[in-house]
Amino acid sequence: MNRGILYYFSFLALIVLISCREGADPNALAAYDGPVNSAQNIHILHSDSAVLRSEITAPKQLEFANGNLEFPEGIDIQFFNLKGQLETTMRADRGYFMRDQNLYKGAGNVQVKNLSKDQRLQTEELFWNQAEQKIYSDKFVTIQERQTLFNGTGMEADDSFSTYRLQKVRDSRTLLPGEGL
C-alpha cells in the first residue's frame, strides 16, 4: 500500500510538472487600446436653431473606446455664418476629437481661410473649441491678410477667423506680386 501511495504521488507530481508552462507574455495580456470602430467618407453636420453652423468631412474616421475620434487621412471643416452662408474653411492633414475636452485638433499642414475677409492662416497644429466658438494654437503661425503677411508664435481667434489675436509677433511684411499662402 505504501508503494501505491508513492506511485500515486509521483504520478501526480509528474503531471503537475508537465502541466506547468513558461510565464505568459505580459504584452499578450495588455488591454486593447486601438480603434473599436472605423468609418469611411464621413460627413458630420452641426446646427444651432435649425441653422447649419459647421460641416465636417473626412475620408476615414477611427473611433476609440473612450469616445475619442481620429481622422488619419485628413479632415475638412466648413464654418457657416448665422444666415447659413459659408464663411470659413479649415483643413488639416490629420484630425482628432478629444471627447473629454470636447475639442477638435488639426495637425500637419493646417490651413484656415476666411472667405469674406480674404484672410488665410497656416500652422502645424490648431485647436477648435466648439463650445467656446474659438480656434487657437501655441505653434508658429503665418497669417495672410490681403497683401500683408504676419508671423508669430501663438494665436487665438473666433471660429470664423474674422477676428484674431496673434501672440509673440516675429515680423510682418507686404507680399510681392504672385506671393501668398
Beta strands, then each sheet from edge to edge (+ up, - down):
strand 1: 37-48
strand 2: 51-63
strand 3: 69-71
strand 4: 75-80
strand 5: 86-92
strand 6: 94-98
strand 7: 103-114
strand 8: 119-129
strand 9: 134-145
strand 10: 148-158
strand 11: 164-166
strand 12: 169-174
sheet 1: 1+ 2- 3+ 6- 7+ 5- 4+
sheet 2: 1+ 2- 3+ 6- 7+ 8- 9+ 10- 11+
sheet 3: 1+ 2- 3+ 6- 7+ 8- 9+ 10- 12+
end
